[in-house]
């Protein structure tokens, strides 16, 4: 918003009016809410642009498009193509960037729009974009071109990907609405404070279901406009007409039943062959998948291998792309110490992105296992609704994206090293507030922990508005099932925490199945985080849920159903998942200590068999084991001395922790499930 505030001269008169109008909305006068509203209304009447268009749009059902193919090169290309459209092409509709290297593509995008809409004067104000991350864009626009911009947003996704879904909507907003929410003059007049309490109560009840006055004032912000546009997006996605435009038609590509099927998606007819692939006989692609593959090859830096696509005669040409591994290398080059730690004896020039999951699984311990990490920020909708101005929206979006990217890169550099000339990871997505990674199995949980810690630490520094008092040490046991580590808690904690779902499986497991299970685990972790943040005593820390998939048919339906059938015996829960960050760190430490002490794994399996017999029988067996075994002391130190449950040690005995008045849980099954994927050395 810097250029808007500076009032920089623009060439077109409507752009001058647009910038002046937005600048008035962003620089609110002082005084009471009523005085501010009156002043803004007065200034709005003096501006030649009394209303501004607010445009929101982006891709929908992103994962359906990205994971339509099961092969890593196409997944990488699909993710990169959507990212380029969202972060650059959509921005180009609103103005040319100051970066000269990107102006050519922006001019191309704008020229195509002008050819389709002769006489349409697109805004040339790059700063009108409030944010464009995570597959979504929110921007200001002149009202007369806002409908055209919505159509072009949807057209860009369709023309570039052919099959990805997208929607865009807009709303005509007065300057008062940009500061005070939807139609403030209908509910909030100069006489608002003068009406009786009873009349005020009736007024609020008629419009907002009985909100108190403070709650009413908190809702009358710019966030209310964004919420309304988000609802319009949902209506349009479901096939309804919005803002006077016809319903969006679905993409349909006819497939001849006698045509050869695409080897990647197995949905559409193949039209081109990549004869330079390792297995040319299995490299026939439909055009959407061919675009994914060639974009992924260019993102990896293998432009020399794209001749098969260039010779096919397609009108679409892949633009230059930047892979996530390249961005990671650029970030890493800013810190020489971290760069040396990550690369070791290898050199940056000799390391490339992995070709497939095998390159990642080859460096796993044990080999042939990979882990998928799906991290996402908690309660982002609630935080966005509380933002009062477009400036707050832009700052919030930028800081969350930077913190997410910084935390992800830090986690990868801290826990991984190149092997056999390949980066041992694949970044499938870093959106506005979510991350999707594939890493070696043994690094999955440590990386998830580091992402959660580093992101919260960065956001606590850059977004002080979303800080809350840290949980006092004396209330530790209300939220944690492990003893405090003796360190004094910070005075404040960020309310924005990243929960994660982590799935570990063999390398040949379909990627779409990994993604589905990781998403289910993420929902479980976020549910736990919501429970901890409710009530008078709040805990805003991150949570993690995980699973180890030893065979594809292990979970036949979904995670909740599997745990309900296999890991629950009436009042006994044979799992303690999900975990908070201190708990998951304690679990990993427990496994490391057991491995260092050479504790017999056979004894752990025997104890796990005993817990199937019930609370009393397994407790008696555990106490007997402790009294007779020479190895019992090391087990006691990492179990009884660390894991106490939320009700203290009095609430649990031996292997069991008290979950509720009549319910018990144990960590032993969770410990053994990931035992092989935790290294004793760290």
C-alpha positions as CSV (number, residue, x, y, z in Angstrom):
1,X,0.0,0.0,0.0
2,X,3.1,2.3,0.0
3,X,2.4,3.9,-3.4
4,X,-1.2,4.5,-2.5
5,X,-0.3,6.3,0.7
6,X,2.4,8.4,-1.1
7,X,-0.2,9.5,-3.7
8,X,2.2,8.8,-6.6
9,X,1.0,10.3,-9.8
10,X,-0.6,7.9,-12.3
11,X,-1.3,8.4,-16.0
12,X,-5.0,7.7,-16.1
13,X,-7.6,9.9,-14.4
14,X,-9.7,7.0,-13.1
15,X,-6.5,5.5,-11.5
16,X,-5.9,8.8,-9.8
17,X,-9.4,8.8,-8.4
18,X,-9.1,5.1,-7.4
19,X,-5.8,5.7,-5.5
20,X,-7.2,8.8,-3.9
21,X,-10.3,7.0,-2.8
22,X,-8.4,4.1,-1.3
23,X,-6.0,6.4,0.3
24,X,-8.9,8.2,2.1
25,X,-10.2,4.9,3.3
26,X,-6.8,3.8,4.6
27,X,-5.9,7.1,6.4
28,X,-8.8,7.2,8.8
29,X,-9.3,10.4,10.8
30,X,-9.2,10.4,14.6
31,X,-12.0,10.7,17.1
32,X,-14.9,8.5,18.0
33,X,-16.3,5.9,15.7
34,X,-19.3,8.1,14.8
35,X,-17.0,11.1,14.1
36,X,-14.7,9.0,11.9
37,X,-17.6,7.7,9.9
38,X,-19.0,11.2,9.4
39,X,-15.6,12.5,8.2
40,X,-15.1,9.6,5.8
41,X,-18.6,10.1,4.4
42,X,-17.8,13.8,3.8
43,X,-14.5,13.1,2.1
44,X,-16.1,10.4,-0.1
45,X,-18.5,13.0,-1.5
46,X,-15.6,15.2,-2.5
47,X,-13.8,12.4,-4.4
48,X,-14.5,11.7,-8.0
49,X,-14.4,7.9,-7.2
50,X,-17.0,7.5,-4.4
51,X,-17.0,3.7,-4.8
52,X,-14.3,1.1,-5.2
53,X,-14.5,-2.5,-6.5
54,X,-13.2,-5.2,-4.3
55,X,-12.2,-8.4,-6.2
56,X,-11.6,-11.8,-4.7
57,X,-10.8,-15.0,-6.6
58,X,-8.6,-18.0,-7.0
59,X,-8.4,-21.7,-7.6
60,X,-10.8,-24.1,-5.9
61,X,-10.4,-27.8,-5.3
62,X,-6.6,-27.3,-5.7
63,X,-5.6,-30.8,-4.4
64,X,-8.0,-32.4,-6.9
65,X,-6.0,-30.8,-9.7
66,X,-2.5,-31.3,-8.2
67,X,-2.9,-34.9,-7.2
68,X,-4.9,-35.9,-10.2
69,X,-1.6,-37.5,-11.4
70,X,0.3,-40.0,-9.2
71,X,3.7,-39.2,-10.5
72,X,6.0,-36.7,-8.8
73,X,7.1,-34.7,-11.9
74,X,3.4,-34.0,-12.8
75,X,2.6,-33.1,-9.2
76,X,5.5,-30.7,-9.0
77,X,4.5,-29.1,-12.3
78,X,0.9,-28.7,-11.3
79,X,1.8,-27.1,-8.0
80,X,4.3,-24.8,-9.6
81,X,1.9,-23.8,-12.4
82,X,-0.8,-22.8,-9.9
83,X,1.7,-20.9,-7.8
84,X,2.9,-18.9,-10.8
85,X,-0.7,-18.0,-11.9
86,X,-1.6,-17.0,-8.3
87,X,1.5,-15.0,-7.3
88,X,2.3,-13.4,-10.7
89,X,-0.3,-13.7,-13.5
90,X,-3.2,-12.6,-11.4
91,X,-1.2,-9.6,-10.1
92,X,-0.4,-8.6,-13.7
93,X,-4.1,-8.0,-14.3
94,X,-3.9,-5.1,-11.8
95,X,-0.6,-3.6,-12.9
96,X,3.0,-4.0,-14.1
97,X,5.6,-4.9,-11.5
98,X,8.6,-2.7,-10.9
99,X,10.9,-5.7,-11.5
100,X,12.0,-5.4,-15.1
101,X,12.6,-9.1,-15.5
102,X,8.9,-9.8,-14.9
103,X,7.4,-6.9,-17.0
104,X,7.5,-8.9,-20.2
105,X,5.1,-11.6,-18.8
106,X,2.9,-9.0,-17.3
107,X,2.6,-7.1,-20.6
108,X,1.7,-10.4,-22.3
109,X,-1.1,-11.1,-19.9
110,X,-2.4,-7.6,-20.1
111,X,-2.2,-7.5,-23.9
112,X,-4.3,-10.7,-24.2
113,X,-7.0,-9.1,-22.0
114,X,-7.0,-6.0,-24.1
115,X,-7.4,-8.1,-27.2
116,X,-10.4,-9.9,-25.7
117,X,-11.9,-6.6,-24.4
118,X,-11.2,-3.8,-26.8
119,X,-11.4,-0.4,-25.0
120,X,-11.1,-1.9,-21.6
121,X,-8.6,0.2,-19.5
122,X,-7.1,-2.2,-17.0
123,X,-5.7,-0.5,-13.8
124,X,-2.0,-0.1,-13.8
125,X,-1.5,0.0,-10.0
126,X,0.5,-3.1,-8.8
127,X,-0.1,-2.0,-5.2
128,X,-3.9,-2.4,-5.5
129,X,-3.3,-6.1,-4.7
130,X,-3.9,-6.6,-1.0
131,X,-2.6,-10.2,-1.1
132,X,-2.0,-12.9,-3.7
133,X,-0.9,-16.1,-1.9
134,X,-2.2,-19.5,-1.1
135,X,-4.2,-19.8,-4.3
136,X,-6.3,-16.6,-3.7
137,X,-6.1,-13.0,-4.6
138,X,-7.8,-9.9,-3.0
139,X,-7.5,-6.6,-4.7
140,X,-9.0,-3.2,-5.3
141,X,-10.2,-2.2,-8.8
142,X,-12.3,0.4,-10.6
143,X,-15.9,-0.7,-10.4
144,X,-16.4,-0.6,-14.2
145,X,-13.7,-3.1,-14.9
146,X,-14.1,-5.3,-11.8
147,X,-16.5,-7.7,-13.6
148,X,-14.1,-8.0,-16.4
149,X,-11.2,-8.7,-14.0
150,X,-13.3,-11.5,-12.4
151,X,-13.9,-13.1,-15.8
152,X,-10.2,-12.9,-16.6
153,X,-9.1,-14.5,-13.3
154,X,-11.3,-17.5,-14.1
155,X,-10.1,-17.4,-17.7
156,X,-6.4,-17.4,-16.7
157,X,-6.7,-20.6,-14.6
158,X,-8.7,-22.4,-17.4
159,X,-6.5,-21.3,-20.3
160,X,-3.3,-22.1,-18.5
161,X,-4.3,-25.4,-16.8
162,X,-7.3,-26.5,-19.0
163,X,-8.9,-28.4,-16.1
164,X,-8.3,-26.6,-12.8
165,X,-11.4,-25.1,-11.2
166,X,-11.5,-21.4,-10.2
167,X,-14.0,-18.7,-9.2
168,X,-13.8,-14.9,-8.8
169,X,-16.4,-12.5,-7.4
170,X,-16.5,-8.7,-6.7
171,X,-18.4,-6.2,-4.7
172,X,-18.9,-2.5,-5.1
173,X,-17.9,-0.8,-1.8
174,X,-18.2,2.7,-0.6
175,X,-15.3,4.3,1.2
176,X,-17.3,4.0,4.4
177,X,-17.6,0.3,3.9
178,X,-13.8,-0.2,3.5
179,X,-13.4,1.0,7.1
180,X,-16.7,0.2,8.8
181,X,-18.0,-3.0,7.1
182,X,-21.1,-3.7,5.1
183,X,-23.5,-0.7,4.8
184,X,-22.5,1.1,8.0
185,X,-24.8,4.0,7.3
186,X,-27.9,1.8,7.6
187,X,-27.0,0.6,11.1
188,X,-24.6,3.2,12.4
189,X,-25.6,6.9,12.2
190,X,-24.7,10.0,14.1
191,X,-27.6,9.4,16.4
192,X,-26.5,5.8,17.0
193,X,-25.2,6.5,20.5
194,X,-28.2,8.5,21.4
195,X,-30.8,5.8,21.0
196,X,-32.1,4.0,24.1
197,X,-30.5,0.7,25.3
198,X,-33.8,-1.1,24.5
199,X,-33.9,0.2,21.0
200,X,-30.3,-0.6,20.5
201,X,-30.9,-4.1,21.7
202,X,-33.8,-4.5,19.2
203,X,-31.7,-3.0,16.4
204,X,-28.8,-5.4,17.0
205,X,-31.1,-8.4,17.4
206,X,-32.9,-7.6,14.1
207,X,-29.6,-7.6,12.1
208,X,-27.1,-9.6,14.0
209,X,-29.0,-12.0,16.2
210,X,-28.7,-10.2,19.5
211,X,-25.0,-9.2,19.6
212,X,-23.8,-6.9,22.3
213,X,-22.7,-3.4,21.3
214,X,-19.0,-4.2,21.7
215,X,-19.4,-7.3,19.6
216,X,-21.3,-5.3,17.0
217,X,-18.6,-2.7,16.7
218,X,-15.9,-5.4,16.4
219,X,-17.7,-6.9,13.4
220,X,-18.0,-3.6,11.5
221,X,-14.5,-3.8,9.9
222,X,-13.0,-4.5,6.6
223,X,-13.0,-8.2,7.6
224,X,-16.7,-8.2,7.3
225,X,-16.4,-7.4,3.6
226,X,-13.9,-10.2,3.0
227,X,-16.2,-12.6,4.8
228,X,-19.0,-11.6,2.5
229,X,-16.9,-12.1,-0.6
230,X,-15.8,-15.5,0.7
231,X,-19.4,-16.5,0.9
232,X,-20.1,-15.3,-2.6
233,X,-17.1,-17.3,-3.8
234,X,-18.7,-20.4,-2.2
235,X,-22.0,-19.7,-3.9
236,X,-20.4,-19.3,-7.3
237,X,-18.3,-22.4,-6.8
238,X,-21.6,-24.3,-6.3
239,X,-23.0,-23.1,-9.6
240,X,-25.0,-20.1,-8.6
241,X,-25.2,-16.8,-10.4
242,X,-23.4,-14.0,-8.5
243,X,-22.9,-10.2,-8.9
244,X,-25.1,-10.2,-12.0
245,X,-22.9,-12.8,-13.8
246,X,-24.1,-16.1,-15.2
247,X,-23.1,-19.3,-13.3
248,X,-19.6,-20.5,-14.1
249,X,-19.6,-23.5,-16.5
250,X,-17.5,-26.5,-15.7
251,X,-14.6,-27.6,-17.8
252,X,-15.4,-30.6,-19.9
253,X,-12.9,-32.5,-22.1
254,X,-14.5,-35.3,-24.1
255,X,-12.7,-38.6,-24.1
256,X,-13.1,-41.0,-27.0
257,X,-13.7,-44.5,-25.6
258,X,-11.4,-46.0,-28.3
259,X,-8.5,-43.5,-27.7
260,X,-5.4,-44.4,-25.7
261,X,-5.6,-43.2,-22.1
262,X,-3.2,-40.8,-20.6
263,X,-0.6,-42.7,-18.6
264,X,-0.5,-40.1,-15.9
265,X,-4.2,-39.3,-15.0
266,X,-5.9,-42.2,-16.8
267,X,-8.9,-40.0,-17.4
268,X,-8.4,-38.3,-20.8
269,X,-7.1,-39.3,-24.2
270,X,-3.4,-39.1,-24.7
271,X,-2.3,-36.7,-27.4
272,X,1.5,-36.5,-27.0
273,X,4.4,-38.8,-26.1
274,X,7.5,-37.9,-24.0
275,X,10.0,-40.1,-25.9
276,X,12.9,-38.8,-23.8
277,X,11.5,-40.3,-20.6
278,X,13.1,-43.3,-18.9
279,X,10.2,-45.5,-20.1
280,X,8.9,-44.0,-23.4
281,X,6.3,-46.8,-23.7
282,X,4.6,-45.5,-20.5
283,X,4.9,-41.8,-21.3
284,X,1.8,-40.9,-23.3
285,X,0.0,-37.8,-21.9
286,X,-3.1,-35.8,-22.4
287,X,-2.6,-32.1,-22.9
288,X,-3.3,-31.0,-19.3
289,X,-0.9,-33.6,-17.9
290,X,1.7,-32.7,-20.6
291,X,1.6,-29.1,-19.4
292,X,2.1,-30.3,-15.8
293,X,5.1,-32.5,-16.9
294,X,6.8,-29.9,-19.0
295,X,6.3,-27.1,-16.4
296,X,7.8,-29.4,-13.8
297,X,10.8,-30.2,-16.1
298,X,11.4,-26.5,-16.6
299,X,11.1,-25.8,-12.9
300,X,13.7,-28.5,-12.2
301,X,16.0,-26.8,-14.7
302,X,15.7,-29.6,-17.3
303,X,14.7,-27.3,-20.2
304,X,16.8,-29.4,-22.6
305,X,14.3,-32.3,-22.1
306,X,11.3,-30.3,-23.3
307,X,11.8,-30.8,-27.0
308,X,9.0,-33.5,-27.0
309,X,6.5,-30.9,-26.0
310,X,7.8,-28.1,-28.2
311,X,7.7,-30.4,-31.3
312,X,4.1,-31.4,-30.6
313,X,2.6,-28.2,-32.1
314,X,0.8,-26.9,-29.0
315,X,-0.1,-23.2,-29.0
316,X,0.6,-23.0,-25.2
317,X,4.2,-22.3,-24.3
318,X,5.5,-22.9,-20.8
319,X,7.0,-19.8,-19.3
320,X,10.1,-19.9,-17.2
321,X,9.4,-21.4,-13.8
322,X,11.2,-21.3,-10.4
323,X,11.0,-24.5,-8.5
324,X,10.8,-24.6,-4.7
325,X,14.2,-26.2,-4.5
326,X,15.7,-23.2,-6.3
327,X,14.0,-20.8,-3.8
328,X,15.3,-23.0,-1.0
329,X,18.8,-22.7,-2.5
330,X,18.5,-18.9,-2.8
331,X,17.3,-18.7,0.8
332,X,20.1,-20.9,2.0
333,X,22.8,-18.8,0.2
334,X,22.0,-15.9,2.6
335,X,23.5,-17.8,5.6
336,X,26.9,-19.3,5.0
337,X,27.0,-21.3,8.2
338,X,23.6,-22.9,7.5
339,X,24.6,-23.5,3.9
340,X,27.8,-25.4,5.0
341,X,25.8,-27.4,7.5
342,X,23.3,-28.4,4.9
343,X,25.5,-29.2,1.9
344,X,28.5,-30.6,3.8
345,X,31.1,-31.8,1.3
346,X,28.6,-31.5,-1.6
347,X,28.4,-28.3,-3.7
348,X,25.3,-26.3,-4.5
349,X,25.8,-26.7,-8.3
350,X,25.9,-30.5,-8.1
351,X,22.6,-30.9,-6.3
352,X,19.3,-31.1,-8.1
353,X,15.7,-31.8,-7.2
354,X,14.6,-35.5,-6.8
355,X,13.3,-37.3,-9.9
356,X,10.8,-39.3,-8.0
357,X,10.0,-40.6,-4.5
358,X,12.7,-43.2,-4.8
359,X,15.4,-40.5,-4.5
360,X,13.8,-39.4,-1.2
361,X,13.2,-43.0,0.1
362,X,16.8,-44.0,-0.7
363,X,18.2,-41.8,2.1
364,X,15.5,-42.8,4.6
365,X,16.2,-44.8,7.7
366,X,14.9,-47.5,7.4
367,X,15.2,-47.3,3.6
368,X,12.2,-47.2,1.2
369,X,10.0,-45.1,3.6
370,X,8.9,-41.5,3.1
371,X,6.9,-39.1,5.2
372,X,4.4,-36.5,4.2
373,X,4.0,-33.4,6.4
374,X,0.9,-31.4,6.1
375,X,1.0,-28.2,8.3
376,X,-1.7,-25.6,8.6
377,X,-2.3,-22.6,10.8
378,X,-5.2,-22.8,13.3
379,X,-8.2,-20.5,13.3
380,X,-7.1,-18.4,10.4
381,X,-10.7,-17.5,9.5
382,X,-11.3,-16.0,12.9
383,X,-8.1,-14.0,12.8
384,X,-8.9,-12.6,9.3
385,X,-12.4,-11.6,10.4
386,X,-10.8,-9.5,13.2
387,X,-8.7,-7.4,10.9
388,X,-10.0,-3.8,10.7
389,X,-8.3,-2.3,7.5
390,X,-6.9,-3.4,4.2
391,X,-3.5,-2.5,5.5
392,X,-3.9,-5.0,8.3
393,X,-5.0,-7.6,5.7
394,X,-1.9,-7.0,3.6
395,X,0.5,-7.0,6.5
396,X,-1.0,-10.1,8.0
397,X,-1.0,-12.1,4.7
398,X,2.7,-11.1,4.0
399,X,3.9,-11.9,7.5
400,X,2.2,-15.2,7.7
401,X,3.5,-16.2,4.3
402,X,7.1,-15.1,5.2
403,X,6.9,-17.0,8.5
404,X,5.6,-20.1,6.8
405,X,8.3,-20.1,4.2
406,X,11.1,-19.2,6.7
407,X,10.0,-22.0,9.1
408,X,9.8,-24.6,6.3
409,X,13.2,-23.8,4.9
410,X,14.8,-23.7,8.3
411,X,13.3,-27.1,9.2
412,X,14.6,-28.7,5.9
413,X,18.1,-27.2,6.4
414,X,18.2,-28.3,10.0
415,X,17.2,-31.9,9.6
416,X,18.3,-33.0,6.0
417,X,21.4,-33.1,3.8
418,X,21.8,-33.8,0.1
419,X,22.5,-37.4,-0.9
420,X,23.6,-38.8,-4.3
421,X,23.4,-35.4,-5.8
422,X,19.7,-34.9,-4.9
423,X,17.8,-32.7,-2.5
424,X,16.1,-35.3,-0.2
425,X,12.8,-33.6,-0.1
426,X,9.9,-32.3,-2.3
427,X,8.0,-29.1,-1.5
428,X,4.6,-29.7,-3.0
429,X,3.1,-26.4,-1.7
430,X,3.8,-23.5,0.6
431,X,0.6,-21.5,0.5
432,X,-0.5,-18.5,2.5
433,X,-0.7,-20.5,5.8
434,X,-0.2,-24.2,4.9
435,X,2.7,-26.4,3.9
436,X,2.8,-29.8,2.1
437,X,6.1,-31.7,2.0
438,X,7.5,-35.1,1.2
439,X,10.7,-36.0,3.2
440,X,12.6,-39.1,4.4
441,X,10.6,-41.0,7.0
442,X,13.0,-40.4,9.9
443,X,12.9,-36.6,9.4
444,X,9.1,-36.2,9.1
445,X,8.2,-35.6,12.8
446,X,11.3,-33.5,13.6
447,X,10.5,-31.3,10.6
448,X,6.9,-30.9,11.7
449,X,8.0,-29.8,15.2
450,X,10.5,-27.3,13.8
451,X,8.0,-25.8,11.4
452,X,5.5,-25.3,14.3
453,X,8.2,-23.8,16.7
454,X,9.9,-21.5,14.1
455,X,6.6,-20.2,12.6
456,X,5.1,-19.3,16.0
457,X,8.4,-17.7,17.1
458,X,8.6,-15.6,13.9
459,X,4.9,-14.6,14.1
460,X,5.2,-13.6,17.8
461,X,7.9,-11.2,16.7
462,X,6.3,-9.7,13.6
463,X,2.6,-9.7,14.6
464,X,2.5,-8.5,18.2
465,X,-1.3,-7.9,17.8
466,X,-1.9,-11.6,18.0
467,X,0.1,-12.3,21.2
468,X,-1.5,-13.8,24.3
469,X,-0.2,-14.4,27.8
470,X,1.8,-17.6,28.0
471,X,0.3,-20.4,30.1
472,X,1.6,-20.0,33.6
473,X,4.0,-22.8,34.8
474,X,1.5,-23.8,37.5
475,X,-1.1,-24.5,34.9
476,X,1.2,-26.7,32.8
477,X,-0.5,-29.9,33.7
478,X,-3.9,-28.6,32.5
479,X,-2.6,-28.8,28.9
480,X,0.4,-31.1,28.9
481,X,0.8,-34.8,29.8
482,X,4.5,-34.5,30.4
483,X,6.5,-32.8,33.2
484,X,7.8,-29.3,32.4
485,X,11.4,-29.4,31.2
486,X,12.4,-26.9,33.8
487,X,12.7,-23.9,31.4
488,X,10.7,-20.8,32.3
489,X,7.9,-20.3,29.8
490,X,8.0,-17.1,27.7
491,X,5.9,-14.2,28.8
492,X,3.8,-14.2,25.7
493,X,2.9,-16.7,22.9
494,X,1.6,-16.2,19.4
495,X,-2.1,-17.1,19.0
496,X,-1.3,-18.4,15.5
497,X,0.0,-21.9,15.8
498,X,0.7,-24.5,13.0
499,X,-0.8,-27.9,13.6
500,X,0.4,-30.8,11.5
501,X,-0.6,-34.2,10.2
502,X,2.3,-36.6,9.5
503,X,1.9,-39.9,7.6
504,X,4.9,-42.3,7.1
505,X,4.6,-45.0,4.4
506,X,6.5,-47.0,1.8
507,X,7.7,-45.2,-1.3
508,X,5.3,-47.0,-3.6
509,X,2.3,-45.7,-1.7
510,X,0.2,-43.5,-4.1
511,X,0.8,-39.8,-3.4
512,X,-2.9,-39.0,-3.4
513,X,-3.4,-41.6,-0.6
514,X,-0.6,-40.0,1.4
515,X,-2.2,-36.6,1.0
516,X,-5.7,-37.8,2.0
517,X,-4.4,-39.5,5.1
518,X,-2.2,-36.5,6.0
519,X,-5.2,-34.3,5.7
520,X,-7.3,-36.5,8.0
521,X,-4.5,-36.4,10.6
522,X,-4.2,-32.7,10.2
523,X,-7.9,-32.3,11.0
524,X,-7.5,-34.5,14.1
525,X,-4.6,-32.3,15.3
526,X,-6.5,-29.1,14.7
527,X,-9.5,-30.5,16.6
528,X,-7.2,-31.1,19.5
529,X,-5.8,-27.5,19.3
530,X,-9.4,-26.2,19.3
531,X,-10.2,-28.1,22.4
532,X,-7.2,-26.7,24.2
533,X,-7.9,-23.1,23.1
534,X,-11.6,-23.2,24.3
535,X,-12.6,-22.3,27.8
536,X,-11.4,-19.7,30.3
537,X,-7.8,-21.2,30.3
538,X,-6.5,-21.1,26.8
539,X,-3.5,-22.8,25.2
540,X,-2.6,-21.7,21.7
541,X,0.3,-24.1,21.0
542,X,0.5,-26.3,18.0
543,X,-0.5,-30.0,17.9
544,X,0.6,-32.9,15.8
545,X,-1.0,-36.2,14.8
546,X,0.8,-39.0,13.0
547,X,0.4,-42.5,11.7
548,X,2.8,-45.1,10.3
549,X,1.3,-47.0,7.3
550,X,3.2,-50.3,7.0
551,X,0.9,-51.5,4.2
552,X,-1.6,-49.8,1.8
553,X,-4.6,-51.8,3.1
554,X,-3.8,-51.0,6.7
555,X,-6.4,-48.2,6.9
556,X,-9.3,-49.3,4.7
557,X,-11.6,-46.4,5.3
558,X,-10.3,-43.4,7.3
559,X,-8.1,-42.7,10.3
560,X,-10.9,-42.1,12.8
561,X,-12.7,-45.3,11.8
562,X,-9.5,-47.4,12.1
563,X,-8.6,-46.0,15.5
564,X,-12.2,-46.6,16.7
565,X,-12.0,-50.3,15.7
566,X,-8.4,-51.2,16.3
567,X,-7.2,-48.8,19.1
568,X,-10.1,-48.6,21.5
569,X,-11.4,-51.1,24.0
570,X,-14.5,-49.7,25.8
571,X,-12.9,-47.1,28.2
572,X,-9.3,-47.8,27.2
573,X,-7.6,-45.9,24.4
574,X,-4.5,-47.7,23.0
575,X,-3.2,-44.4,21.6
576,X,-2.6,-40.9,23.1
577,X,-2.7,-39.1,19.8
578,X,-2.8,-36.2,19.0
579,X,0.1,-34.6,20.9
580,X,1.2,-31.0,21.7
581,X,4.7,-29.9,20.7
582,X,6.2,-30.5,24.2
583,X,4.6,-34.0,24.2
584,X,5.8,-35.0,20.8
585,X,9.3,-33.9,21.7
586,X,9.1,-35.9,24.9
587,X,7.9,-39.0,22.9
588,X,10.9,-38.7,20.5
589,X,13.2,-38.2,23.4
590,X,11.8,-41.3,25.1
591,X,12.5,-43.4,22.0
592,X,16.1,-42.1,21.7
593,X,16.8,-42.8,25.3
594,X,15.5,-46.3,25.0
595,X,17.7,-46.9,22.0
596,X,20.7,-45.5,23.7
597,X,20.2,-47.7,26.7
598,X,19.8,-50.8,24.5
599,X,16.5,-51.6,26.0
600,X,15.2,-54.9,24.6
601,X,12.5,-54.2,22.0
602,X,11.0,-57.6,22.7
603,X,10.1,-56.3,26.2
604,X,8.3,-53.4,24.7
605,X,6.3,-55.6,22.4
606,X,5.4,-57.9,25.3
607,X,4.1,-54.9,27.3
608,X,2.1,-53.8,24.4
609,X,0.4,-57.2,24.2
610,X,-0.4,-56.9,27.9
611,X,-2.3,-53.6,27.5
612,X,-4.8,-55.5,25.3
613,X,-5.9,-57.4,28.4
614,X,-7.1,-54.3,30.2
615,X,-6.1,-51.7,32.7
616,X,-5.7,-53.9,35.8
617,X,-4.0,-56.9,34.2
618,X,-1.5,-54.8,32.2
619,X,-0.8,-52.6,35.2
620,X,0.0,-55.6,37.4
621,X,2.2,-57.1,34.7
622,X,4.1,-53.8,34.3
623,X,4.7,-53.5,38.1
624,X,5.9,-57.1,38.2
625,X,8.2,-56.4,35.2
626,X,9.6,-53.3,37.0
627,X,10.4,-55.3,40.2
628,X,12.1,-58.2,38.4
629,X,13.8,-56.9,35.3
630,X,17.3,-55.3,35.2
631,X,16.2,-53.1,32.3
632,X,13.2,-51.7,34.2
633,X,15.1,-48.6,35.5
634,X,15.7,-47.2,32.1
635,X,12.0,-47.7,31.2
636,X,10.9,-46.1,34.4
637,X,13.1,-43.0,33.8
638,X,11.6,-42.2,30.4
639,X,8.0,-43.2,31.2
640,X,7.0,-42.8,34.9
641,X,9.4,-39.9,35.4
642,X,8.2,-37.9,32.3
643,X,4.7,-38.9,31.4
644,X,2.2,-38.0,34.1
645,X,-1.0,-37.2,32.3
646,X,-3.2,-34.1,32.6
647,X,-4.4,-35.2,36.1
648,X,-0.9,-35.8,37.5
649,X,0.7,-39.1,38.4
650,X,-2.1,-39.8,40.8
651,X,-4.4,-40.1,37.8
652,X,-2.4,-42.9,36.2
653,X,-0.4,-45.9,37.1
654,X,2.4,-47.5,35.0
655,X,1.7,-47.5,31.3
656,X,-1.7,-45.7,31.6
657,X,-2.6,-42.1,31.7
658,X,-6.0,-40.8,32.8
659,X,-7.9,-39.2,29.9
660,X,-11.2,-38.7,31.6
661,X,-12.8,-39.8,34.9
662,X,-13.5,-43.3,33.5
663,X,-11.1,-43.4,30.5
664,X,-7.5,-44.3,30.1
665,X,-4.9,-43.9,27.4
666,X,-1.3,-45.1,26.8
667,X,1.6,-43.9,24.7
668,X,3.2,-47.4,24.3
669,X,1.5,-48.2,21.0
670,X,2.4,-44.8,19.6
671,X,6.0,-45.2,20.7
672,X,6.4,-48.6,19.0
673,X,4.6,-47.3,15.8
674,X,7.4,-44.8,15.1
675,X,10.2,-46.6,16.9
676,X,12.0,-47.6,13.7
677,X,11.8,-44.0,12.3
678,X,13.6,-42.3,15.2
679,X,17.4,-42.2,15.2
680,X,19.2,-42.5,18.6
681,X,21.6,-39.8,17.4
682,X,18.9,-37.3,16.6
